[in-house]
Amino acid sequence: MCEMSTGTGTSASSTPMISVIIPCYNYGRYVGEAIQSVIDQDYARKEVIVVDDGSIDDSWDIICKFKKSVRALRVPNGGPLKACLAGFDIATGEYVYILDADDKLIGSNALSTAAAALAERPSKLQFPLLPVNESGEPIGLAFPRFKEGYSTQQMTEEIFIGGCYLSPPTSGNIFRRDVFALTREVDYEVAQDGVAYLVSPFLGDVVTLDRPLAFYRVHQFNLSMTTHLSVERFKRERSRFRDRLEHLRRILPPEFSCKIPVADSLYFSYETLALERVAEGRRPNPRLLLSAVRALFRENKSPLRRLVIVSWLLSLGTSPSSLRVKVAMWKASSWHRPRLFQIMKAKLA
């Protein structure tokens, strides 16, 4: 069980050492840009650790070109989490930043901006990401769009109600060392930051910036899991959601663990089940859709957001099969949404 903490005991007046860990699997075309974006930072108290996760392309050759500036490891392929933990084992930083090998930092002062926000030793810092295409050209709005004054207390309340809170993908989070260390206990998924993201609001403050500090690259390889509907994908997402909440329940003190909801009763579980039905070539039945709506109204969503989601559920349940798949893809992959829909989604977040 973890103990509630507000920091590591280090003087808040000192600037923290940030360990940037870049896990890489077959991203030779991008990893050089990721590494260079960290080397170019004007923040001195950083270390760069690049872990090749058994790549079979030219990733290792690219990484080796930076050996004078980074610490490079090569490990057997075991997935992102194992690669990150291999880097974490040799990291010395008070904070850990996992930068995906196909992403990169924006400008030269991203880490110094982050370090200033870490002065009071929060459990996590989070910030939006700016989506770009394979060539690095912006293709959409920075995401997620955080509410003004988004507080740690709001995050814990959202977890108690809906099992999650608004947080960016991997490259938009910097974790305090003791928080990220909890990922060592994970044996149910290969993703590197799931339980760390969930437990952060219980181990200190989560600081949220509204300025994007990194680019999120959208390309054919990271889109491969979302360009079509997959029964296995939705089963895996639902199982991961359940396992993360169970893990969170185990490590929190009783006064918090008793408030963690049962995953199968939450909207996300019903949504992925409805998408799974569509992936199977079936229409979600009215009972499933009604359960999804009931769960939605139990959670803390704005009236307008509820209206949009209910409209989507109705479309999913009433559309002919050819259109049903397109409607499902709007939710399953944000990059399949019309531009106007993406803008509305950002404003409703």
Buried (B, 14 or more C-beta within 10 A) or exposed (E): EBEEBEBEEEEEEEBBBBBBBBBBBBBBBBBBBBBBBBBBBEBEBBBBBBBBBBBEBEBBEBBEEBEEEBBBBBBEEBBBBBBBBBBBEEBEBBBBBBBBBBBBBBBEBBBBBBBEBBEEBBBBBBBBBBBBEBEEEEBBBBBBBBEEEBEBEBBBBBBBBBBBBBBBBBBBBBBBBBBBBBBEEBEBBEBBBBBBBBBBBBBBBBBBBEEBBBBBBBBEBBEEEBEEBBBEBBBBBBBBBBBBBEBBBEBBEEEBBEBBBEBEEBBBBBBBBBBBBBBEEEBBEEEBBEBBBEBBEBBEBEEEBBEBBBEBBEBBBEBEEEEBBEBBBBBBBBEBBEEEBBBBBBEBE
